[in-house]
Amino acid sequence: MKWNIVYRETWLHHTNPTLKLIVLVFLFIAVLFVHNPNVLINFSLALLLLFMLYTGYPWKFLLLLFLPFFLIFVSTASSMMMFGEGTKTWFRWGLIHVTEESFLRGVHLGFRALSFALLGLLFSLTTRPVRLFYSLMQQLKLKPKYAYSFLAAVRLLPIMLEEFQTVHNALKVRGTASHGWMEKIKRYAIPLLSQSIRRAQRIAVAMEAKRFSSSTKRTFYYEIGFSKYDIALVALFALVAAAAYYTGVHYPYIPVTDVR
């Protein structure tokens, strides 16, 4: 099973993965302490614009990826709106109780969840795993045995998907794919688990043979450094955060600055 998704590399793909990770983690933590829904709305819209324009993937693919997180946004916001607490009632019917306070908290919580999702999507869609772990080894001095172990694990995921498809086709040809769900689990789990154990053993032996467990200084095939794109990355996210805060405070959509 091979997924060939055509995409173009944008300037975000050429930024240093470690710096990008640090910047996005910092923004992730900063969002936790933002209690102004206007600021979060502006920040989420800016991230959505970056997500659509600078990840380099087709719009249909981006919309498909964004759909589950949009559903999380809707479910999170609506749950808080309908079952939250407050004093100024807007609507009540059975267990559903919508108040002004619960509505504002729902909007705030929903856009916070959306911001988290967009930050994660921006990082994952513009960062190749190989460049990330090479950068972690070179910039943060991550030990090669851990970095290459993670890379091997990431490489095993598509192989396991291909093996699952092979087992499924084999069972279908033999006419044994329509048994009960417990029997299906056994028929799929045993061959997949045994193949994974064998492959992991071979990878471990190969890494030991190539002295990945030693503390000797290693050279790298890919040299990951810093460039003008990293300056643009820091400047852009600083500008986005500042603009979201300024417009949220001085030109609010909602006349509330703190929903705590």
C-alpha positions as CSV (number, residue, x, y, z in Angstrom):
1,M,0.0,0.0,0.0
2,K,1.7,3.1,-1.2
3,W,0.4,6.7,-0.9
4,N,1.9,9.0,-3.5
5,I,0.9,12.5,-2.5
6,V,2.3,15.2,-4.7
7,Y,3.4,18.3,-2.9
8,R,5.6,21.3,-3.4
9,E,8.3,22.3,-0.9
10,T,7.8,25.8,0.5
11,W,10.2,27.9,2.6
12,L,8.8,26.2,5.7
13,H,10.2,22.9,4.6
14,H,13.7,24.5,4.5
15,T,13.7,25.8,8.0
16,N,15.8,24.1,10.7
17,P,13.5,21.3,12.2
18,T,14.9,21.8,15.8
19,L,14.3,25.5,15.7
20,K,10.8,25.0,14.3
21,L,10.0,22.5,17.0
22,I,11.2,24.9,19.7
23,V,9.2,27.8,18.3
24,L,6.0,25.8,17.9
25,V,6.3,24.2,21.4
26,F,6.8,27.6,22.8
27,L,3.6,28.8,21.0
28,F,1.8,25.7,22.2
29,I,2.6,26.5,25.8
30,A,1.8,30.2,25.3
31,V,-1.7,29.4,24.0
32,L,-2.4,27.6,27.3
33,F,-2.1,30.9,29.2
34,V,-4.2,33.0,26.8
35,H,-7.7,33.6,28.2
36,N,-8.9,36.2,25.7
37,P,-11.1,34.5,23.1
38,N,-10.5,37.4,20.6
39,V,-6.7,36.7,20.7
40,L,-7.3,33.0,20.2
41,I,-9.6,33.6,17.2
42,N,-7.1,35.8,15.5
43,F,-4.2,33.4,16.2
44,S,-6.2,30.4,14.9
45,L,-7.2,32.2,11.7
46,A,-3.6,33.2,11.1
47,L,-2.5,29.6,11.6
48,L,-5.2,28.4,9.3
49,L,-4.0,30.7,6.6
50,L,-0.4,29.5,7.0
51,F,-1.7,25.9,6.9
52,M,-3.5,26.4,3.6
53,L,-0.9,28.5,1.9
54,Y,2.6,27.3,3.0
55,T,2.4,23.5,3.7
56,G,2.6,22.8,-0.1
57,Y,-0.1,20.1,-0.3
58,P,-3.2,20.1,-2.5
59,W,-6.2,21.8,-1.0
60,K,-8.3,18.7,-1.1
61,F,-5.7,16.8,0.9
62,L,-5.5,19.7,3.4
63,L,-9.2,19.8,3.8
64,L,-9.3,16.1,4.4
65,L,-6.7,16.4,7.1
66,F,-8.4,19.4,8.6
67,L,-11.8,17.8,8.8
68,P,-11.3,15.6,11.9
69,F,-9.8,18.6,13.8
70,F,-12.7,20.8,12.8
71,L,-15.1,18.2,14.2
72,I,-13.1,18.2,17.4
73,F,-13.4,22.0,17.4
74,V,-17.2,21.8,17.0
75,S,-17.7,19.0,19.5
76,T,-15.4,20.7,22.1
77,A,-17.0,24.1,21.7
78,S,-20.6,22.8,21.6
79,S,-20.1,20.6,24.7
80,M,-18.9,23.5,26.8
81,M,-21.7,25.7,25.4
82,M,-24.5,23.3,26.1
83,F,-23.4,21.9,29.4
84,G,-21.4,24.6,31.0
85,E,-22.3,26.8,33.9
86,G,-23.4,30.5,34.0
87,T,-25.9,33.0,35.4
88,K,-27.2,34.6,32.2
89,T,-29.4,31.9,30.6
90,W,-29.8,32.1,26.8
91,F,-31.5,28.7,26.2
92,R,-32.6,25.8,28.4
93,W,-34.1,22.5,27.4
94,G,-33.7,19.4,29.6
95,L,-30.1,18.9,30.3
96,I,-29.0,21.5,27.8
97,H,-28.4,24.8,29.4
98,V,-26.8,27.5,27.2
99,T,-25.6,30.6,29.1
100,E,-23.6,33.6,28.0
101,E,-20.7,32.5,30.1
102,S,-20.8,28.9,28.8
103,F,-21.0,30.2,25.2
104,L,-17.9,32.3,25.6
105,R,-16.0,29.5,27.3
106,G,-17.0,27.2,24.5
107,V,-15.7,29.5,21.9
108,H,-12.5,30.0,23.9
109,L,-12.0,26.2,24.4
110,G,-12.8,25.4,20.8
111,F,-10.3,27.9,19.3
112,R,-7.7,26.7,21.7
113,A,-8.1,23.2,20.6
114,L,-8.0,24.4,16.9
115,S,-4.8,26.3,17.6
116,F,-3.2,23.1,19.0
117,A,-4.3,21.1,16.0
118,L,-3.0,23.7,13.5
119,L,0.4,24.0,15.2
120,G,0.8,20.2,15.0
121,L,-0.3,20.0,11.4
122,L,2.1,22.8,10.4
123,F,5.0,21.0,12.0
124,S,4.2,17.5,10.7
125,L,3.4,18.6,7.1
126,T,6.6,20.7,6.7
127,T,9.1,18.5,8.5
128,R,10.6,15.3,7.1
129,P,11.4,12.8,9.9
130,V,15.0,12.2,8.6
131,R,15.8,15.9,8.7
132,L,14.2,16.2,12.2
133,F,16.3,13.5,13.8
134,Y,19.5,14.6,12.0
135,S,18.8,18.1,13.3
136,L,18.2,16.8,16.9
137,M,21.5,14.9,16.8
138,Q,23.4,17.9,15.5
139,Q,21.7,20.8,17.4
140,L,20.5,19.2,20.6
141,K,23.1,16.4,20.7
142,L,20.6,13.5,20.8
143,K,22.4,10.2,20.9
144,P,22.5,8.5,17.5
145,K,21.2,5.2,18.9
146,Y,18.0,6.8,20.0
147,A,17.6,8.9,16.9
148,Y,18.1,6.0,14.5
149,S,15.9,3.8,16.6
150,F,13.1,6.3,16.1
151,L,13.8,6.5,12.4
152,A,13.7,2.7,12.1
153,A,10.4,2.7,14.0
154,V,8.9,5.3,11.7
155,R,10.1,3.4,8.6
156,L,8.3,0.2,9.9
157,L,4.9,1.9,10.0
158,P,4.3,1.8,6.2
159,I,5.8,-1.7,6.0
160,M,3.3,-2.9,8.5
161,L,0.5,-1.3,6.5
162,E,1.7,-3.1,3.4
163,E,1.9,-6.4,5.3
164,F,-1.6,-5.9,6.7
165,Q,-2.9,-5.4,3.1
166,T,-1.0,-8.6,2.0
167,V,-2.5,-10.6,4.8
168,H,-6.0,-9.3,4.1
169,N,-5.7,-10.2,0.4
170,A,-4.4,-13.7,1.2
171,L,-7.2,-14.3,3.6
172,K,-9.7,-13.0,1.1
173,V,-8.4,-15.3,-1.7
174,R,-8.5,-18.3,0.7
175,G,-12.1,-17.4,1.6
176,T,-11.4,-17.0,5.4
177,A,-11.8,-13.3,5.7
178,S,-15.5,-13.4,6.8
179,H,-15.2,-15.1,10.2
180,G,-16.1,-13.5,13.6
181,W,-14.2,-10.5,14.8
182,M,-12.2,-12.5,17.4
183,E,-11.0,-14.9,14.7
184,K,-10.1,-12.0,12.5
185,I,-8.0,-10.5,15.2
186,K,-6.1,-13.8,15.6
187,R,-5.6,-14.2,11.9
188,Y,-4.2,-10.7,11.4
189,A,-2.3,-10.2,14.7
190,I,-0.2,-13.4,14.7
191,P,1.5,-13.0,11.3
192,L,1.9,-9.2,11.8
193,L,3.3,-9.5,15.2
194,S,5.7,-12.3,14.3
195,Q,7.0,-10.4,11.2
196,S,7.5,-7.2,13.3
197,I,9.5,-9.1,16.0
198,R,11.7,-10.7,13.3
199,R,12.3,-7.3,11.6
200,A,13.0,-5.5,14.8
201,Q,15.6,-8.2,15.8
202,R,17.3,-7.8,12.4
203,I,17.4,-4.0,12.8
204,A,18.8,-4.3,16.3
205,V,21.6,-6.6,15.2
206,A,22.4,-4.3,12.3
207,M,22.6,-1.3,14.5
208,E,24.9,-3.1,17.0
209,A,27.1,-4.2,14.1
210,K,27.4,-0.6,13.0
211,R,28.3,0.5,16.5
212,F,25.3,2.7,17.1
213,S,25.6,1.8,20.8
214,S,29.1,3.2,21.2
215,S,29.9,6.8,22.4
216,T,32.3,7.5,19.5
217,K,31.8,10.8,17.7
218,R,29.9,10.2,14.4
219,T,29.8,12.0,11.1
220,F,26.5,12.7,9.4
221,Y,25.4,12.3,5.8
222,Y,23.0,15.3,6.1
223,E,24.4,18.5,7.6
224,I,21.5,20.5,9.1
225,G,22.3,24.1,9.8
226,F,20.6,27.5,9.9
227,S,19.6,29.8,7.1
228,K,17.7,32.9,6.2
229,Y,14.5,30.8,6.4
230,D,15.0,30.4,10.1
231,I,15.1,34.1,10.6
232,A,11.9,34.4,8.6
233,L,10.3,31.7,10.7
234,V,11.0,33.4,14.0
235,A,10.0,36.8,12.6
236,L,6.8,35.5,11.1
237,F,5.5,33.7,14.2
238,A,6.5,36.7,16.4
239,L,4.6,39.0,14.0
240,V,1.6,36.6,14.0
241,A,1.5,36.4,17.8
242,A,1.9,40.2,18.2
243,A,-0.8,41.0,15.6
244,A,-3.2,38.5,17.1
245,Y,-2.7,40.0,20.6
246,Y,-2.9,43.6,19.4
247,T,-6.0,43.2,17.3
248,G,-7.7,41.0,19.8
249,V,-7.3,43.6,22.6
250,H,-8.0,46.7,20.6
251,Y,-10.5,45.4,18.0
252,P,-12.3,42.6,19.7
253,Y,-15.1,40.5,18.2
254,I,-16.5,39.7,21.6
255,P,-16.7,42.4,24.4
256,V,-14.9,40.0,26.8
257,T,-11.2,39.9,27.5
258,D,-11.0,37.0,30.1
259,V,-13.3,34.0,30.2
260,R,-12.0,32.5,33.4
